[in-house]
Amino acid sequence: EQTRLLRDLLVQGGNIESHALHLFCLVLPDFLNYPSAVALASDYPAEVKMGLELKRLGNAIQETIGGRAIHPVNAVVGGFGRLPTSEQLLDLKEQLERGLEQSRVTFDLVSSLEMPDFCASPNTYAALSGNGAEPARQTAGGYSLFGNKIALSTGDTKEIGAYKDICNEKVVPHSHAKHSRFKDNPFMVGALARVVLNGKKLSGQARKAAERLDSELLSGNSLHNNTAQAIELIYSIERSIEIIDELLTRGIKEEKPLRVTTRAGTGTGAVEAPRGTLYHSYSFD
């Protein structure tokens, strides 16, 4: 259970870092007609400073739990190479409590932007759902970046082992990135897909934020992915505080990674990365 909680916390840190970076360094300059975050900072220094502090908060979680601020290395098969101390967790909690207020301000700022409607169209969304593979007991609502099923807004559901039935990756001539289609139609993943499909499971301040924009999020406008990221920023900070409280209540126990015996077989796992579902599937002979 300790490992599950720590993995959840590590993933939340990545979500905080990525959403803050995207919203403040890419989205806001575009919407406010600035060429870069540096140019934006000349007129809005407090807002950019807040965004960088939120990004730094996510990096601090990844560094403390994952051993490195970018591309963490401390999560290993069966556990963690090194465990955080109670003092480190308390320090993170203090930063998170400050970040929670900043995330609410961020939501107010992003939701005040006028979203152009040129990208509004009927959308199909896909995101992880279900409780079987969640890394820890969800004590606040059940919204999670983990799951053992893939849910689509069409009503279709699949086990994660059948991810190829949904992804159907194809090489296209105009891009080096593969494109995925479900039943020969494109589909959307990421924060907006997660909030549309699983938003009723949100709790706390994140739920209140989602309820304020319920009709807009369901409008089919892909640009509301930015608004959904602002909602998830609140969620990830609230969830991180909740995880730390549980870890401190349980007490950090020295646990060595479980020993794993390699055998023939195929296994598939999935997690919601900040910008969409990430699948890992491995086979051993």
Long-range contacts (C-beta under 8 A, 24 or more apart in sequence): 1-136, 1-137, 1-250, 2-247, 2-250, 2-252, 2-253, 2-255, 3-78, 3-79, 3-80, 3-255, 4-134, 4-135, 4-136, 5-135, 5-136, 5-243, 5-246, 5-247, 6-65, 6-75, 6-80, 6-83, 6-84, 6-247, 7-75, 7-135, 7-136, 8-134, 8-135, 8-136, 8-144, 8-145, 8-146, 8-239, 8-243, 9-61, 9-65, 9-240, 9-243, 9-244, 9-247, 10-61, 10-62, 10-65, 10-66, 10-72, 10-75, 11-135, 11-145, 11-146, 11-271, 11-272, 12-61, 12-145, 12-236, 12-237, 12-239, 12-240, 12-243, 13-58, 13-59, 13-60, 13-61, 13-62, 13-65, 13-66, 13-236, 13-240, 14-58, 14-62, 14-273, 14-274, 15-58, 15-145, 15-232, 15-233, 15-236, 15-274, 16-54, 16-55, 16-57, 16-58, 16-61, 16-99, 16-233, 16-236, 16-237, 16-240, 17-55, 17-57, 17-58, 17-59, 17-61, 17-62, 18-58, 18-274, 18-275, 19-191, 19-229, 19-230, 19-232, 19-233, 19-236, 19-274, 20-51, 20-52, 20-54, 20-55, 20-57, 20-58, 20-106, 20-233, 21-51, 21-55, 22-226, 22-229, 22-274, 23-51, 23-106, 23-110, 23-226, 23-229, 23-230, 23-233, 24-48, 24-50, 24-51, 24-52, 24-54, 24-55, 24-106, 25-51, 27-110, 27-226, 28-109, 28-110, 31-113, 47-109, 50-102, 50-105, 50-106, 51-106, 53-99, 53-102, 54-99, 54-102, 54-103, 54-106, 54-233, 57-95, 57-96, 57-99, 57-237, 60-92, 60-95, 61-92, 61-240, 64-88, 64-89, 64-92, 76-257, 77-257, 77-258, 77-260, 78-257, 78-258, 78-259, 78-260, 79-255, 79-256, 79-257, 79-258, 80-257, 81-257, 83-252, 83-254, 83-255, 84-252, 85-252, 86-248, 86-251, 86-252, 89-244, 89-247, 89-248, 89-252, 90-244, 90-248, 92-240, 92-244, 93-241, 93-244, 93-245, 96-237, 96-240, 96-241, 96-244, 97-241, 99-237, 100-205, 100-234, 100-237, 100-238, 100-241, 103-230, 103-233, 103-234, 103-237, 104-205, 104-209, 104-234, 106-230, 106-233, 107-209, 107-227, 107-230, 107-231, 107-233, 107-234, 109-230, 110-226, 110-227, 110-229, 110-230, 111-209, 111-212, 111-213, 111-227, 111-230, 113-226, 115-216, 115-221, 115-223, 115-224, 115-226, 115-227, 116-223, 117-221, 119-221, 119-222, 119-223, 120-219, 120-220, 120-221, 120-222, 121-220, 121-222, 122-220, 123-153, 123-187, 123-188, 123-220, 123-222, 124-152, 124-153, 124-154, 124-182, 124-185, 124-186, 124-187, 124-188, 125-152, 125-153, 125-187, 125-188, 125-189, 125-192, 125-193, 125-196, 125-197, 126-150, 126-151, 126-152, 126-153, 126-166, 126-182, 126-187, 126-188, 126-189, 126-193, 126-197, 126-277, 127-151, 127-189, 127-193, 127-194, 127-197, 127-198, 127-272, 127-277, 128-160, 128-270, 128-271, 128-272, 128-277, 129-157, 129-197, 129-198, 133-160, 133-269, 133-270, 136-243, 136-246, 138-201, 139-242, 139-246, 140-203, 140-204, 140-238, 140-239, 140-242, 141-201, 141-202, 141-203, 141-204, 141-207, 142-201, 143-194, 143-198, 143-199, 143-201, 143-202, 143-203, 143-206, 143-235, 143-239, 144-198, 144-201, 144-272, 145-194, 145-271, 145-272, 146-270, 146-271, 146-272, 147-270, 147-272, 150-270, 150-277, 151-197, 151-198, 152-182, 152-187, 152-197, 153-193, 153-196, 153-197, 154-182, 154-183, 156-182, 160-268, 160-269, 160-270, 160-279, 161-268, 161-281, 163-268, 163-270, 163-279, 163-281, 167-279, 188-222, 188-225, 189-275, 189-276, 189-277, 190-225, 190-228, 190-274, 190-275, 190-276, 191-225, 191-228, 191-229, 191-231, 191-232, 191-274, 191-275, 192-217, 192-222, 192-224, 192-225, 192-227, 192-228, 193-276, 194-228, 194-232, 194-272, 195-228, 195-231, 195-232, 196-228, 199-231, 202-231, 202-235, 203-238, 204-234, 204-235, 204-238, 205-234, 205-238, 206-231, 206-232, 206-234, 206-235, 206-238, 209-234, 229-274
